[in-house]
């Protein structure tokens, strides 16, 4: 009788282990299915990330080109403005010299008139 109880006890333990193994296999299969379901979206996300990184690289290149263009344009404008300022300064200096000459001529003429009798008649 005791041998039968031991055999039945082993049989029950074996069934319990088989159920646990079966549940573990089921859980493993379910986990593998979930992993399989995630592989495609993760792959798509990687592709999207690569595209976005490529676009940001393109934007960085365009940004650098725009920066260089603006700096070149400003540099060219500065050169033109400096040329215009220098030209204007030269013309003003010429006009100042001419004005000084006119004033000196007028002073000389006034001195001549003071010495002559015509100036006293005008007063």
ABEGO torsion letter per residue (X at the ends): XAAAAAAAAAAAAAAAAAAAAAAAAAAAAAAAAAAAAAAAAAAAAAAAAAAAAAAAAAAAAAAAAAAAAAAAAAAAAAAAAAAAAAAAAAAAAAAAAAAAAAAAAAAAAAAAAAABAAAAAAX
